[in-house]
Amino acid sequence: MNEELPIGVHVAGHLSEQEALALNALQQEQRSTLLKLGTLEVQKQQQLRLYHNSEQKGRSLLQGVATRLGIASDVPWQVQADGAVLVQGVAPGQDDDVVSEESQLDIAPDTDDPPPFDVN
């Protein structure tokens, strides 16, 4: 080591061969880990994109269902696990005063099944 050192700095000693090898191995491990983390971050972003695309397709599908069934955009509705579409409000051809409190849509499920998909 023949390079000039700044004033006030001196060589205190050298790493042993074992220390140098261990240090190099640790530095390589750190570079490898950073590379893997970068790869995982890219994969995470790809998975998030897939998730958001799926979510958007689901909203589009449900919007098509609402249109097909004639459900207005301001009317609460939900899809149950069996595919039944429940709509809050008066059924077509039913008078407003025929709807009782008992016939109103109950959002809480009666079973241990996961809650139905709530659109609004």
BELBELFEN-V777662 format. One record per residue. RES is the residue in three letters. PSI is psi as a letter, one per 20 degrees, with the letter a starting at -180 (* if undefined). Layout:
RES & PSI
RES & PSI
//
This chain:
MET & n
ASN & j
GLU & q
GLU & p
LEU & q
PRO & q
ILE & p
GLY & j
VAL & p
HIS & r
VAL & p
ALA & i
GLY & a
HIS & q
LEU & q
SER & r
GLU & g
GLN & g
GLU & g
ALA & g
LEU & g
ALA & g
LEU & g
ASN & g
ALA & g
LEU & g
GLN & h
GLN & g
GLU & g
GLN & g
ARG & g
SER & g
THR & g
LEU & g
LEU & g
LYS & g
LEU & h
GLY & g
THR & g
LEU & h
GLU & g
VAL & g
GLN & h
LYS & g
GLN & h
GLN & g
GLN & g
LEU & g
ARG & g
LEU & g
TYR & g
HIS & h
ASN & g
SER & g
GLU & g
GLN & g
LYS & h
GLY & g
ARG & g
SER & g
LEU & g
LEU & h
GLN & h
GLY & g
VAL & g
ALA & g
THR & g
ARG & h
LEU & i
GLY & k
ILE & p
ALA & q
SER & h
ASP & j
VAL & p
PRO & p
TRP & r
GLN & q
VAL & p
GLN & r
ALA & h
ASP & j
GLY & i
ALA & p
VAL & o
LEU & p
VAL & p
GLN & p
GLY & a
VAL & p
ALA & q
PRO & p
GLY & j
GLN & p
ASP & q
ASP & h
ASP & i
VAL & h
VAL & p
SER & r
GLU & h
GLU & h
SER & i
GLN & q
LEU & p
ASP & o
ILE & h
ALA & p
PRO & q
ASP & i
THR & a
ASP & j
ASP & q
PRO & q
PRO & q
PRO & r
PHE & p
ASP & p
VAL & h
ASN & *
//
